[in-house]
Amino acid sequence: MASVTAATDWHDWHLPYDDDTSPLSRRLRLVQRHINDWLDGRTESSLRVVSVCAGQGHDLIGALASRSDADRVRAELIEFDPRNVAAARIGISGAGLNGITVTQADAGDFAAYGTAVPADLVVLAGVLGNISDGDVRATIGALPRLCASNATVIWTRARRHPDLTPAIRGWFADAGFAEEAFHAPADVLFSVGVDRFHGQPQQAPPNGRIFTFVA
Ligand SMILES: C[S@@+](CC[C@H](N)C(=O)[O-])C[C@H]1O[C@@H](n2cnc3c(N)ncnc32)[C@H](O)[C@@H]1O
């Protein structure tokens, strides 16, 4: 995956998804697999999903598009870039996924979440590498305010030196999560983690900072 700079164009950032062989597409398939595994493992007729900095929503849209039980999911994609919001809405409509909505908002503020939380699945893809290390820790610490009981969090993080993923995995444990999967393929920099929340959900405040995007 290309490294992120201050000039990152968050619309063009998605272009490698067009190439099935790109690391970003490999990462996407892993995230989608875990979204499917999560849904397969839940029997409820209604489940809530929130995607933090959702981009164009390829992960959720792709995972749910082929599922006959997609209507069990009420998902909210929170994304700042209006071009990505528009692309996600086109994707949702093309896939006929009536249960997914896109909100254009700053996902780094609790105010963006409203009724989307507590969520049964939190997708945190492409976030933890674009905020300060302190905010990574604070964001993981804030997840009990976004998660319902027994929720799953699917997260990604590049392992560019210095690799923060050992610390991240520890911070998830500290916040009441048990790791269900951690993928760190040797030939690429991305990693994908899946953690299950065993702690006590906490009320999300109406507003207040969780993280600030630095890129
Ligand atoms: C690395 S991309 C990840 C996109 C998507 N989650 C994925 O994995 O395909 C980061 C996304 O965060 C969005 N973004 C940046 N700052 C944001 C903010 N404060 N609130 C919501 N989205 C933000 C960007 O526009 C971009 O689409």
The ligand as an SDF file (V2000), in Angstrom:
LIG
                    3D

 27 29  0  0  0  0  0  0  0  0999 V2000
   -7.1490    4.9030    4.7130 C   0  0  0  0  0  0  0  0  0  0  0  0
   -8.7410    5.3600    4.1220 S   0  0  0  0  0  0  0  0  0  0  0  0
   -9.6880    3.9480    4.6390 C   0  0  0  0  0  0  0  0  0  0  0  0
  -11.0030    3.8340    3.9460 C   0  0  0  0  0  0  0  0  0  0  0  0
  -11.7740    2.5580    4.2370 C   0  0  0  0  0  0  0  0  0  0  0  0
  -11.9990    2.3710    5.6540 N   0  0  0  0  0  0  0  0  0  0  0  0
  -11.0350    1.3710    3.6850 C   0  0  0  0  0  0  0  0  0  0  0  0
  -10.3250    0.6780    4.4300 O   0  0  0  0  0  0  0  0  0  0  0  0
  -11.1930    1.1160    2.4750 O   0  0  0  0  0  0  0  0  0  0  0  0
   -9.1740    6.5870    5.3200 C   0  0  0  0  0  0  0  0  0  0  0  0
  -10.5200    7.2490    5.0670 C   0  0  0  0  0  0  0  0  0  0  0  0
  -10.7930    8.1210    6.1580 O   0  0  0  0  0  0  0  0  0  0  0  0
  -11.4460    9.2710    5.6570 C   0  0  0  0  0  0  0  0  0  0  0  0
  -11.3000   10.3070    6.6670 N   0  0  0  0  0  0  0  0  0  0  0  0
  -10.2410   11.1100    6.9210 C   0  0  0  0  0  0  0  0  0  0  0  0
  -10.4770   11.8760    7.9990 N   0  0  0  0  0  0  0  0  0  0  0  0
  -11.7170   11.5530    8.4410 C   0  0  0  0  0  0  0  0  0  0  0  0
  -12.5320   11.9810    9.5240 C   0  0  0  0  0  0  0  0  0  0  0  0
  -12.1090   12.9150   10.3900 N   0  0  0  0  0  0  0  0  0  0  0  0
  -13.7610   11.4250    9.6720 N   0  0  0  0  0  0  0  0  0  0  0  0
  -14.2070   10.4980    8.7980 C   0  0  0  0  0  0  0  0  0  0  0  0
  -13.4740   10.0430    7.7560 N   0  0  0  0  0  0  0  0  0  0  0  0
  -12.2500   10.5540    7.5870 C   0  0  0  0  0  0  0  0  0  0  0  0
  -10.7500    9.5350    4.3430 C   0  0  0  0  0  0  0  0  0  0  0  0
  -11.5230   10.3600    3.5010 O   0  0  0  0  0  0  0  0  0  0  0  0
  -10.5780    8.1030    3.8260 C   0  0  0  0  0  0  0  0  0  0  0  0
  -11.6970    7.7380    3.0430 O   0  0  0  0  0  0  0  0  0  0  0  0
  1  2  1  0
  2  3  1  0
  2 10  1  0
  3  4  1  0
  4  5  1  0
  5  6  1  0
  5  7  1  0
  7  8  2  0
  7  9  1  0
 10 11  1  0
 11 12  1  0
 11 26  1  0
 12 13  1  0
 13 14  1  0
 13 24  1  0
 14 15  1  0
 14 23  1  0
 15 16  2  0
 16 17  1  0
 17 18  1  0
 17 23  2  0
 18 19  1  0
 18 20  2  0
 20 21  1  0
 21 22  2  0
 22 23  1  0
 24 25  1  0
 24 26  1  0
 26 27  1  0
M  CHG  2   2   1   9  -1
M  END
$$$$
